[in-house]
Amino acid sequence: MAIHREKPKEKVYVKVRSFFDRIGDMQPTAIIWEDGREFKIDAVTDFYPANGQINAPKDDRYTVKINGEYKYLYFERTDSYFPSRYGRWYVKVARP
């Protein structure tokens, strides 16, 4: 019996169009790849906030729907050493 192992995924930082709604929540609306391709986010269906524990990942995870498929989009929060930089977006991609 063969064991199927998922390929390791790596972070790929991307541009994201987003806005802040009237209560201050960040809402992503499109993902833009480095080559300029833009993928409209049809819906944000789930949000998992960053872990507040010390030494834990500080990444928010959004479940987004793009062209009928559900994907994860991450927002990596920066630390207090970079006050002018709030964070950056990434996706996880399996490389060949």
Secondary structure, 3 states (H helix, E strand, C coil): CCCCCCCCEEEEEEEEEEEECCCCCEEEEEEECCCCCEEECCEEEEEECCCCCCCCCCEEEEEEEECCEEEEEEEEECCCCCCCCCEEEEEEEECC
